[in-house]
């Protein structure tokens, strides 16, 4: 569900959503300051995202998904599959094959 460029999560998904941000950051061996610099926000602001005290704009979620080579669905807790799904071929491309 989207509200003015910000993803709003169901209450039950919140913890997975925020804990995944921290887990991905730690696995990438980045500090909050490192990620904040990439997202062009303050360290305090990014820390608020990880704590669930501030909703993350979609643009920043896209940046995070690219940074961590994962999908928005994984970050949002909608799947446990970390790797983004490959692009599906168009019908025209499939017919050529």
N, C-alpha and C positions, 0 to 999 in steps of 0.2 A: 504494500500500500504506500503510495507516495503523497506527500504533502509538501508543496512548494520546494521542490528540489532536495528534500531530505527524506531519508528512509526512516520509517517508523516501524518498529518491530512489535510483534505480539509480546506480552509480558513474559511468557514462558521462554521465549527465545532470547531475551535480552542477555542473560548470563552467558550463553554460548557465544553470542555475537561479540560481547566485550572481551571475554576471556580469549577468544580466537585472535583478536587484534594483538593482545599482549603475547600470546604464544607464538604467533607468526613473527613478531618483532624480535623476540628473544632467540628464536631459531635462526633468524637472519643475523644475529649478533649485532643488532642495532640498538642504540639508546633512544629514549623518547626524544631527546634533542636532535638526534640524527633524522628521525622520521619527521619531526616537526619542521626541520629545515627543508626536507624534500616536499612536504605538503604546503610549505610557505605559511606556517602558522606558529604560534608560540608553543614552547614546551608545555606550559601550563594548559593551554588549550588542547593539545594532543592528549595530555594526561587525563583531561576531563572526558575525552572520547573513550579511552581505555577503561575508565571507571564507570562509564555509563551515565555520567552527569550531564553530557551534552550530546545531542544527536549529530551524526556525521553527514555533511552534505554529500550527495551522490558523486559529485566530481572528485571528492577526496577518496571515497570508497573505490572508485575506478582507479585512481592513482595507486592506492594500496594493493589492489588486486594485481596490477601490473608489476609493482615493486616485488611482491611476494610470489609472482608467477602462479596465481591461483584464480579461482572464479569468485564473482560477487556472491553467488549462491553459497559457496563454502564459507566465506566471511560472515554472511548473514545467518548461517546455521541451517540453511535449507537443504544442504546435502553434506555428507561426510567425505565426498569425493573431492580431493584437493585440486586435481588437475582440471583445467578448463576443458570442456568438451570440444572436440575438433569441429571446424566449420563443416557443415553439411554441404554436399555438392548440390548444385541446382539440377533440375530435371534434365536440362539440356546437356550438362556435363556428364550425367549418368548415362544418357543415351549414346553419347560419343564413346564411352568406355565399352 
